[in-house]
Amino acid sequence: MTKRAVVLISGGLDSTTCLAMAKAKGFEPVCLAVAYGQRHAVELEQARKVASAMGVKDFRIVSIDLRQVGGSALTADIEVPKDRPADEMSHGVPVTYVPARNALFLSLALGLAEVVGATDIYIGVNAVDYSGYPDCRPEFIRSFEAMANLATKAGVEGARFTVHAPLSGLTKADIIREGVKLGVDYGLTHSCYDPDPQGRACGRCDSCLLRKKGFEEAGVPDPTRYVERT
């Protein structure tokens, strides 16, 4: 019988590649997207399209309102940084960091895994081409995995949860190359932190700049719809 895995999916480049990698490993994915009050909510529609295109039979959206917590340019009235140079992006934690987001996402995925009888969870965090988020680091993933096996009914009854972060040591270009090999349609994905009302990417936020750089270095055409600069 095919094993199930809960895959956190955002509609972005990384999580879509992560989904393709889980499928390539033979897992039947149960996809979980989270509506958390993010300003780039267009990503949720793209997540649905990605899941459909990749033959996912079980796709769910959980809603939590992190605007009530705030503290991030993605959930509060804080300006999204634009046009930051690479050396600036590689130092410090930017205002686009959402407090405890990945801890919350993984907790939701863990609960769903218990319900559907899965012991494998996939998350598309990346610790190389990332914008300084502490909850993208391998040590966080391993710590959460240890907690998952202590804090669940399934864990204390003998199940062993594994949190997979297969993109952790890859550059954005590496991720894109891997996705292309697996047949990922990156035209369905959305990465921008500050899209326009039509859902077009700004081309200037950290996420857009890292995405552009990744496609350039991978030698793959960038299918992203960007706002036209005047």
Buried (B, 14 or more C-beta within 10 A) or exposed (E): EEEBBBBBBBBBBBBBBBBBBBBEEEBBBBBBBBBBBBBBBBBBEBBBBBBEBBEBEBBBEBEBEBBEBEBBBBBBEBEBBBEBEEEEBEEEEBBBBBEEBBBBBBBBBBBBBBEBEBBBBBBBBBBBBBBBBEBBBEEBBEEBBEBBBEEBEBBEEEBEBEBBBBBBEBBBBBBBBBBBEBEBBBEBBBBBBBBBEEBBBBBBBBBBBBBBBBBBBBEBEBEBBBBEEE
